[in-house]
Amino acid sequence: MGLFASFTTKEDHTAEFSTAICYPSSEVINNLQHVAFEKYGPNAESIFVIFNKPSRCTCKAPVRLLTSSAAPPIDQHQDSAPIVQWLRENGFPEDACIQISAKLPSSIWNPSKLNRTMSHWGACQFGHDRLVYLLTENPDLLLMDHQQVMNCFTFLSKDFSKNYVYKILLNCPQVMFEKHSDITSKLDFLNKKLGVPNSEIVNSSSLGHPLEYMRTRYEFLKRCGVYKVVPQGGVSRNPSLSNMFDTPDEEFAKQVARLSPLEFDVFKQLYALEIEDEDDDLSDSDSD
């Protein structure tokens, strides 16, 4: 991940350069302001600090320009948005404050609700640094209802240790917003149908996928002979959960199933019809 600075001038000329750091500190931003002024003078209209991270959306944050080369540096603690102030007070480092505030508008932040939610996240006892990392990577988790946080944590703790719960939330934070019955169905599928232990489940994003999605991929691999039932005490040569469920369709078809993407597309359509017929048969039997 890198930091990129774009200078836009009145003549619509744009210059860019990159640095080796992950996030812009106040010192870096001040340096960018001086560089912009020295390069363009009064023609410079704006600076944008752009964050790029693999598999994440690009965020772009405007930075106020210097009006003269002798202007004092910006005080990052002055005129800060309430959200940034709150994050600092709760022990979030400056880079995390910038990243979170860039992803979530300050208008949706409610301090009293945030305090309750943060208190319940703290009760999960992941450790401050690990919790900050989790919430920085997934700011939406800060907006959850405090009771929802504890309910989901308590539910997951029935099957997983505290450390495993943390890994699950890091790999698939969307489970915090799912029905407990849906999570149970996916766990039953992975544990009983595939025979995968919880220690493997937590190292993939499997629980973040819909059950039908996982069933479709599993059936495809089983029917083409790639996935085989391992006898008790036997050695598994089956693909890992990450390869089975966390790969794009094309990569899954070619690299995991060793078939063409077209064959997988056709199978998905046929299997959807198969599932539909099974559901119809169940409905008919219930009505009888």
N, C-alpha and C positions, 0 to 999 in steps of 0.2 A: 504494500500500500504506500502511496506517495502523496505529496502535497503539490498542487499545481496552482500557479498564480496567473491570472489573465488580466492584462491592462487594456481597457477599451478607450480609444481616443475619439475626439470629435470628428476626426477624418475617417472613422471606422477602421482604423488600423488596430490590429490586436497582436500583442506579443505574449508569449508563454514561456515559462521555464519551470523546472521541477527541482525539488529538494529531496533529500534522503530521509526526512523525518516523517512520522506518521500523522501528527496533528500540529496545527499552528499554535505556538505559544504567543504570548503578548509580545515578546522580543522579536519573534519572526515576523509578526504582523507589522510591527513598527519598522522593521528593516524593509519590508515590501513597500510600505508607504514612501520611504525615502528613495527607494529605487525607482518607483513610479514617477515621483516628482522630478528626480534628476534626469530621467529619460524623456518625459513628455512635458514637464512643467505644467502650465495651466491648461494644456490640451487634454490631460488625463481626466476622464470622467468617473471611472469606477475601477475598483479592484474586486475580483471575486476569488475567494479561497475555495478550491474545489477538492473534495475528498473522493478518492477512488478506492474501492475495496472489492475484491473478487466476490462475485455472486450477490453483491449488494447494489442498491440504487446509488447513483452519484448524487451527492448533496452539494449545494452551492451556497455559500454565505457571503453577503456583501461586507466590505470593510471600508470605513470612512477614510477618505483621502486627506493628506496633509494639504494645507493651503499655502504653506511656504516651507522651504527646506529647514528653517530654523524652528518650526512649530514643535511644541513639546509632545512627547509620545502619549498615546492614548492610555488612560488609566482603565484597565480592564475591569476594575471593581466599581467604576463610576457609571451611573446610569445603566446598570445591568438590568436585564429583564428579571422579573420576580422568580421565574423558573430557575435561572442561573444562580441567583442568590440562594434559593432553597437547596439546590444541589450542592453548592459549596458548604452550606451549613450542615448538610448530612454526610459530609466526608467524601464527596465525589471530586476527583482531581480535575484540573482545568481542562484537559483534553476530553474527558468524559462529559463535562458540562457543555462544551462546544458541540460535541457529537449529538448529544441528546436534544439540546435546544434547536439544532438544525433539523432534526427529524420530526419534532412535535411542536405545533404552534403554541405559544404561551397562553392564548385565549382559552384553551381547554384545561388549564391547570387550576386546580382547586386546592389551596394550601392545607386546609383542614382534612380534606379527603386524602391528600397525599401523605400527610403525617400518619393517618390511621393505616393506610396501605403499607407504608414503609415500616411501621411498627410490626405489622404481621409478617412482612418479609424477613425482618430481623429475627422474629420468633422461630423461623425455619432453621436458624443456626447453621447457615452455610459458611459463615465467616465473612467479615466485612469486605475484604478484597475480592473474594469470589462472587459475593452478591453484587458488588458494584460492577464487576465485569458482566455478569448476567444481565443486569438492568441496562447497562450501556449498550450491549448488543441488541437488546430487545426492549426499547423504551415503552412499548405498549403495556408491558407488565406493570409499569408504574401506575397505569390508569385503571387497573382492575379494582373492583370493590374489595375492601379489606377482608370481608367474610369469605368471598370467593377464593382468595389466596389461601386462607387456612383450610377451607373445605377441600380444595384440590390437593394441597400438601398432605393433609391427613389421609385422604383416599389413597394417594400413591404410596404413602408410607406403610400401608398394609401389606404391600407386596415387595417394596424396595427399601433398602437402607437409605439414610439421609444422603450419603454420597451418590448413590444411584439415582435418587430423585433429582439431585442437582445435574447430573449428566443428562437425564431425560430432558429437563427444561432447557439445557444448553443446546441439545441437538434438535429438539422439536418442542419449542415453547408453546405452540398452538394447542397442546393438550390441556393447557390451563383453561381454555375456552370451550372444551368439548364436554359432552354429557359423560358422566361416569360409566353409564351402561355401554356407551360406544367404546370407551377405553378398555373395559372388561372384555368385550367381544374380540377386540384386536389382540389382547393379551392371551385369551384362550386360543385363538387361531395360531399365534406364534409359539406358545408353549406346548399345546396339545397336538395341533395338526403338523407343525414343522418340527416339534421337539426341541425348540431353541430355548436355552436357559436365559434367565433374566440378565445374567452377566454379559451376554452377547447383545441382548435387546438394547441395553442402555448405551451401547457404543455405536448405534446406528440411529437413523431418523425414522425407523419403521413405524413407531407409534404415531407419528405425525401424518401418516398416509391414511386415506379411507380404506376400510376393510375390503370393499369390492376391488379396489385397485390392487391390493396385495393378493387377493384370491386369484385374480386374473393372471398376474405374473407367475404366481406359484403353479397354477394349472398348466400354463404354457410350458414352463420349464419341465414339469413332470411328464407331460405328454410327449415332449420331444426328447425325453430320455436324459436330460441334463441334471434334473433333480431326482434323487433316489432315496427311498426310505432306508435309513441306516439301522441295522439290527443292534440290539442292546450290546454294548461293549465294542461295537465296530468303529472303524475310523471313517469320519465323514469327508467326502470329497465334493460336497455340494458347494455352490457359490455362497459367499458371505451374504448376510442380510443387506449390507450396503450395496453390494453388486446387484442383488435381486431387486431392491426397492428404491434405492437412491440414485439410480442412473437414468439419464434421458432415454426415451424410447428407442432411438436409433442405436445408441451405444448398448443398451440392454439387448436388443435383437442381435446385433452383430457380435459383440464381445462376450456376452454371457450365454445367450441361447445358441449362438453360432448359426443363426438363420438370418433371413433378410428382413428388413423393416416392413416390407409389404406383407410377408407371411404373418408377422405379429399383428399388423393392422387387421388383416382378415380374421385372425383368431379372435381378436377383441370383439369384433362385431358378432361373430358366431357364438362366442361364449356369453355375451350379453343376452342373446336370444335364448340360450340354454338356461340361464339363470331365471329369465322371465317365465319360461315354461315351467320350471320347478316351483316358482312362486305361485303360478296359476294352479298347479296340481295341489299344492298345500291348501290354497283357498278353497278348492273344490272339496277336498277331504274334510276340512273344518265345517263346511256347510252341510255335509252329509251327517 
